[in-house]
Amino acid sequence: MVEYFKIGKLVAVHGLNGELLLKHGLGKKTSLKGLQAIYTEEKKNSFLPWFIETTKIKNEAEVFLKLEGINTREAARPFTQKEIWVPETDFKKFAAKTAPASLLGYMIIHLNEPLGEILELIEQPHQLLCRLEIKGKEVLIPLHEESLQKVNHKKKEVLVDLPDGLLEIYL
């Protein structure tokens, strides 16, 4: 089964020809050249492809996209505020190693014990929240200078030192 990674959100329609503005968290300026399709999640774990006609860089975190078959402002409008996903192979090709999104799929380790795989990253002004599932329950682990110990890219591990009682809140 193909694994999909969330890269950002379509935030606005641009111009009159159906171009959309994608705000991404790939951690570097990119035109997404070579990316054939983006995906929207229609139902949980059910992704619908939208083929890319053209792309153009706006700035470090934004790119203009023109999708096949979307040729007017009105046709593009329903796409605004939709989260955008790409397959794992494309994600690895376009994401910077330093981008927070590159931690997706990494294992969170606390006191030498694996807690779970990072399923989603939620960026906040002072910290990054990692969403994982432990024993079927959603758990949010904060990553900031006090809790983050080390990131091991080779082993795909994030070592953390969590405050006492944090896990008990969820479990």
C-alpha positions in Angstrom: 0.0 0.0 0.0 1.2 3.5 -0.9 1.9 5.8 2.1 0.8 9.4 1.7 2.3 12.4 3.4 0.6 15.8 3.9 2.7 18.6 2.4 0.4 21.6 2.9 -2.9 23.2 2.0 -4.4 25.0 -1.0 -5.0 28.5 0.5 -6.3 30.6 -2.4 -7.4 30.9 -6.0 -5.0 33.0 -8.1 -6.1 34.8 -11.3 -8.9 33.9 -13.6 -7.7 30.6 -15.1 -8.1 28.3 -12.2 -4.6 28.6 -10.7 -4.3 27.7 -7.0 -1.8 28.7 -4.3 -0.3 25.8 -2.4 1.2 26.7 1.0 3.6 23.9 1.8 5.8 22.7 4.6 8.6 21.1 2.5 11.3 23.4 4.1 12.8 24.7 0.9 11.9 26.7 -2.2 10.6 24.3 -4.8 8.6 24.4 -8.1 7.5 20.8 -7.6 9.0 20.2 -11.1 8.5 16.5 -12.0 5.5 16.0 -9.6 2.7 14.6 -11.8 -0.1 14.7 -9.3 -1.3 16.0 -5.9 -3.9 14.1 -3.8 -6.8 15.2 -1.7 -8.2 13.0 1.0 -11.9 12.4 0.2 -12.5 9.9 3.0 -10.1 8.7 5.7 -7.2 7.0 3.9 -8.9 7.4 0.5 -6.9 9.7 -1.8 -8.0 11.3 -5.1 -5.4 12.3 -7.6 -5.4 15.7 -9.3 -2.9 16.0 -12.2 -0.7 19.0 -12.4 -0.6 21.0 -15.6 1.9 23.7 -14.6 3.7 25.0 -11.4 5.4 28.3 -10.6 7.3 29.3 -7.4 5.8 32.2 -5.4 8.2 32.2 -2.5 10.0 29.8 0.0 6.8 28.2 1.2 4.3 28.8 -1.6 3.8 27.6 -5.1 1.2 28.3 -7.8 -0.4 25.2 -9.3 -2.6 24.7 -12.4 -4.5 21.5 -12.3 -5.8 19.6 -15.4 -9.4 20.3 -16.1 -9.6 23.3 -13.7 -9.8 26.3 -16.0 -11.8 28.9 -14.2 -11.8 30.7 -10.9 -15.2 29.2 -10.1 -13.9 25.6 -10.8 -10.9 26.2 -8.5 -12.7 27.7 -5.6 -13.9 24.4 -4.1 -10.2 23.3 -3.7 -9.3 26.1 -1.3 -8.6 25.0 2.2 -8.1 21.4 1.1 -5.1 19.6 2.5 -2.7 18.2 -0.1 -0.9 14.9 0.1 1.7 13.2 -2.0 3.1 9.6 -2.1 6.1 8.9 0.1 8.5 8.6 -2.9 7.6 12.2 -4.1 7.6 13.5 -0.5 11.2 12.3 -0.1 12.2 13.9 -3.4 10.9 17.3 -2.6 11.1 17.7 1.2 14.3 19.2 2.8 16.0 17.1 5.5 15.5 19.9 8.0 11.8 20.4 7.3 9.6 19.3 10.2 7.5 17.3 7.7 10.5 15.1 7.1 9.9 13.5 10.5 6.7 11.9 9.4 7.0 8.1 9.8 9.8 8.4 12.4 9.5 6.5 15.7 9.2 8.6 19.0 11.4 7.1 21.7 11.0 8.1 25.4 13.2 6.6 28.1 14.5 4.0 25.5 11.0 2.8 24.9 9.3 3.2 21.5 6.0 5.1 21.8 4.7 5.1 18.2 5.2 6.4 14.7 4.7 10.1 13.9 1.5 10.2 11.8 1.1 13.9 11.6 2.9 17.1 12.5 1.1 20.2 13.7 3.2 23.3 13.6 2.7 25.9 16.3 4.6 29.1 17.0 6.7 27.8 19.9 6.6 24.0 19.3 5.8 21.2 17.0 3.2 18.7 18.0 3.6 15.1 16.8 0.4 13.1 16.5 0.7 9.4 17.2 -1.5 6.5 18.2 -0.7 4.5 21.3 -3.0 1.6 22.2 -5.6 2.9 19.7 -5.7 6.4 21.3 -4.5 9.6 19.8 -1.5 11.2 21.6 0.1 14.6 21.0 3.8 14.8 21.8 5.3 18.3 21.9 8.7 18.8 20.3 10.6 21.9 21.6 14.1 22.6 23.0 13.3 21.1 26.4 11.6 17.8 25.2 13.6 17.1 22.0 16.9 15.2 22.8 18.1 13.9 19.4 16.9 13.1 15.9 18.5 10.0 14.3 17.8 10.2 10.6 19.5 6.9 9.8 17.3 4.9 12.3 14.3 7.2 11.7 14.0 7.9 15.5 13.2 11.0 17.5 14.5 10.8 21.1 12.4 12.8 23.6 12.4 13.4 27.3 8.7 14.0 28.2 7.4 15.8 31.3 6.1 13.4 34.0 2.4 12.6 33.6 2.1 13.7 30.0 1.4 10.2 28.6 -0.9 9.4 31.5 -3.2 12.2 30.3 -3.9 10.3 27.1 -3.8 6.6 28.2 
